[in-house]
Amino acid sequence: MSLLITTLVTFVTFYSYLLIIRVLLTWFPTINWYNQPFAALAQITDPYLNIFRSIIPPLGGMDFSPILAFLALNLAGGFLRAIPY
């Protein structure tokens, strides 16, 4: 069981890093999201972010959905780390 929990915690951590990269890259408007490696990053992260974009639509051109996405990932990671091995 501990191998499964460790793998899930590692996945949540890695996915959090991917989301951080995705959010930081949105600050550069000249990035073409149809070219690799940006297209792959968008394909991996956008389905998860779209869940939260449906809850909080962009307000004034600012997308606040990643805040909820990070919160949910941190809660999941904390819950997984709290499970006794």
DODREN-455579 format. One record per residue (C-alpha): x, y, z; residue in one letter. Coordinates in Angstrom, 1 decimal, m for minus. Example, Ala and Ser with C-alpha at 12.3 -4.5 7.8 and 13.67 -1.06 7.14 Angstrom:
REM DODREN-455579
<node><east>12.3</east><north>m4.5</north><up>7.8</up><rest>A</rest></node>
<node><east>13.7</east><north>m1.1</north><up>7.1</up><rest>S</rest></node>
***
This chain:
REM DODREN-455579
<node><east>0.0</east><north>0.0</north><up>0.0</up><rest>M</rest></node>
<node><east>2.8</east><north>2.4</north><up>0.7</up><rest>S</rest></node>
<node><east>4.1</east><north>2.1</north><up>m2.8</up><rest>L</rest></node>
<node><east>0.7</east><north>3.2</north><up>m4.2</up><rest>L</rest></node>
<node><east>0.5</east><north>6.2</north><up>m1.8</up><rest>I</rest></node>
<node><east>4.1</east><north>7.2</north><up>m2.5</up><rest>T</rest></node>
<node><east>3.4</east><north>7.0</north><up>m6.3</up><rest>T</rest></node>
<node><east>0.3</east><north>9.1</north><up>m5.9</up><rest>L</rest></node>
<node><east>2.1</east><north>11.7</north><up>m3.8</up><rest>V</rest></node>
<node><east>4.9</east><north>11.9</north><up>m6.4</up><rest>T</rest></node>
<node><east>2.3</east><north>12.3</north><up>m9.2</up><rest>F</rest></node>
<node><east>0.5</east><north>15.1</north><up>m7.3</up><rest>V</rest></node>
<node><east>3.8</east><north>16.9</north><up>m6.7</up><rest>T</rest></node>
<node><east>4.9</east><north>16.5</north><up>m10.4</up><rest>F</rest></node>
<node><east>1.5</east><north>17.7</north><up>m11.6</up><rest>Y</rest></node>
<node><east>1.8</east><north>20.7</north><up>m9.4</up><rest>S</rest></node>
<node><east>5.1</east><north>21.6</north><up>m11.0</up><rest>Y</rest></node>
<node><east>3.5</east><north>21.3</north><up>m14.4</up><rest>L</rest></node>
<node><east>0.7</east><north>23.6</north><up>m13.4</up><rest>L</rest></node>
<node><east>3.2</east><north>26.1</north><up>m12.1</up><rest>I</rest></node>
<node><east>5.0</east><north>26.1</north><up>m15.4</up><rest>I</rest></node>
<node><east>1.7</east><north>26.4</north><up>m17.3</up><rest>R</rest></node>
<node><east>0.7</east><north>29.4</north><up>m15.2</up><rest>V</rest></node>
<node><east>4.0</east><north>31.1</north><up>m15.5</up><rest>L</rest></node>
<node><east>4.1</east><north>30.6</north><up>m19.3</up><rest>L</rest></node>
<node><east>0.7</east><north>32.4</north><up>m19.6</up><rest>T</rest></node>
<node><east>2.5</east><north>35.6</north><up>m18.7</up><rest>W</rest></node>
<node><east>4.2</east><north>35.5</north><up>m22.1</up><rest>F</rest></node>
<node><east>1.6</east><north>36.4</north><up>m24.7</up><rest>P</rest></node>
<node><east>3.9</east><north>35.6</north><up>m27.7</up><rest>T</rest></node>
<node><east>4.0</east><north>31.8</north><up>m26.9</up><rest>I</rest></node>
<node><east>2.3</east><north>29.8</north><up>m29.5</up><rest>N</rest></node>
<node><east>0.4</east><north>27.1</north><up>m27.7</up><rest>W</rest></node>
<node><east>0.0</east><north>25.0</north><up>m30.9</up><rest>Y</rest></node>
<node><east>3.8</east><north>24.3</north><up>m31.1</up><rest>N</rest></node>
<node><east>5.6</east><north>21.7</north><up>m29.0</up><rest>Q</rest></node>
<node><east>6.4</east><north>21.4</north><up>m26.1</up><rest>P</rest></node>
<node><east>3.7</east><north>24.0</north><up>m25.2</up><rest>F</rest></node>
<node><east>0.9</east><north>22.0</north><up>m26.9</up><rest>A</rest></node>
<node><east>1.8</east><north>18.9</north><up>m24.8</up><rest>A</rest></node>
<node><east>1.8</east><north>21.0</north><up>m21.6</up><rest>L</rest></node>
<node><east>m1.6</east><north>22.5</north><up>m22.5</up><rest>A</rest></node>
<node><east>m3.0</east><north>19.0</north><up>m23.3</up><rest>Q</rest></node>
<node><east>m1.9</east><north>17.7</north><up>m19.9</up><rest>I</rest></node>
<node><east>m3.0</east><north>20.6</north><up>m17.7</up><rest>T</rest></node>
<node><east>m6.0</east><north>22.2</north><up>m19.5</up><rest>D</rest></node>
<node><east>m8.5</east><north>19.4</north><up>m18.7</up><rest>P</rest></node>
<node><east>m7.8</east><north>19.8</north><up>m15.0</up><rest>Y</rest></node>
<node><east>m7.9</east><north>23.6</north><up>m15.1</up><rest>L</rest></node>
<node><east>m11.1</east><north>23.6</north><up>m17.2</up><rest>N</rest></node>
<node><east>m12.9</east><north>22.0</north><up>m14.2</up><rest>I</rest></node>
<node><east>m12.1</east><north>25.1</north><up>m12.2</up><rest>F</rest></node>
<node><east>m12.6</east><north>27.5</north><up>m15.0</up><rest>R</rest></node>
<node><east>m16.2</east><north>26.4</north><up>m15.1</up><rest>S</rest></node>
<node><east>m16.5</east><north>27.3</north><up>m11.4</up><rest>I</rest></node>
<node><east>m14.7</east><north>30.6</north><up>m11.6</up><rest>I</rest></node>
<node><east>m14.9</east><north>32.3</north><up>m15.0</up><rest>P</rest></node>
<node><east>m12.1</east><north>34.8</north><up>m15.9</up><rest>P</rest></node>
<node><east>m12.8</east><north>38.1</north><up>m14.3</up><rest>L</rest></node>
<node><east>m11.5</east><north>41.3</north><up>m16.0</up><rest>G</rest></node>
<node><east>m9.1</east><north>39.2</north><up>m18.1</up><rest>G</rest></node>
<node><east>m7.6</east><north>37.5</north><up>m15.1</up><rest>M</rest></node>
<node><east>m7.9</east><north>33.7</north><up>m14.7</up><rest>D</rest></node>
<node><east>m8.2</east><north>32.9</north><up>m11.0</up><rest>F</rest></node>
<node><east>m9.0</east><north>29.2</north><up>m11.6</up><rest>S</rest></node>
<node><east>m5.4</east><north>28.0</north><up>m11.0</up><rest>P</rest></node>
<node><east>m5.7</east><north>29.2</north><up>m7.4</up><rest>I</rest></node>
<node><east>m8.5</east><north>26.6</north><up>m6.8</up><rest>L</rest></node>
<node><east>m6.6</east><north>24.0</north><up>m8.8</up><rest>A</rest></node>
<node><east>m3.5</east><north>24.4</north><up>m6.6</up><rest>F</rest></node>
<node><east>m5.7</east><north>24.3</north><up>m3.5</up><rest>L</rest></node>
<node><east>m7.3</east><north>21.1</north><up>m4.5</up><rest>A</rest></node>
<node><east>m4.0</east><north>19.5</north><up>m5.4</up><rest>L</rest></node>
<node><east>m2.5</east><north>20.6</north><up>m2.1</up><rest>N</rest></node>
<node><east>m5.4</east><north>19.2</north><up>m0.2</up><rest>L</rest></node>
<node><east>m5.2</east><north>15.9</north><up>m2.1</up><rest>A</rest></node>
<node><east>m1.4</east><north>15.7</north><up>m1.5</up><rest>G</rest></node>
<node><east>m1.8</east><north>16.5</north><up>2.2</up><rest>G</rest></node>
<node><east>m4.6</east><north>13.9</north><up>2.6</up><rest>F</rest></node>
<node><east>m2.3</east><north>11.3</north><up>0.9</up><rest>L</rest></node>
<node><east>0.6</east><north>12.2</north><up>3.1</up><rest>R</rest></node>
<node><east>m1.6</east><north>11.9</north><up>6.2</up><rest>A</rest></node>
<node><east>m2.5</east><north>8.3</north><up>5.4</up><rest>I</rest></node>
<node><east>m0.6</east><north>6.0</north><up>7.7</up><rest>P</rest></node>
<node><east>1.7</east><north>3.5</north><up>5.8</up><rest>Y</rest></node>
***
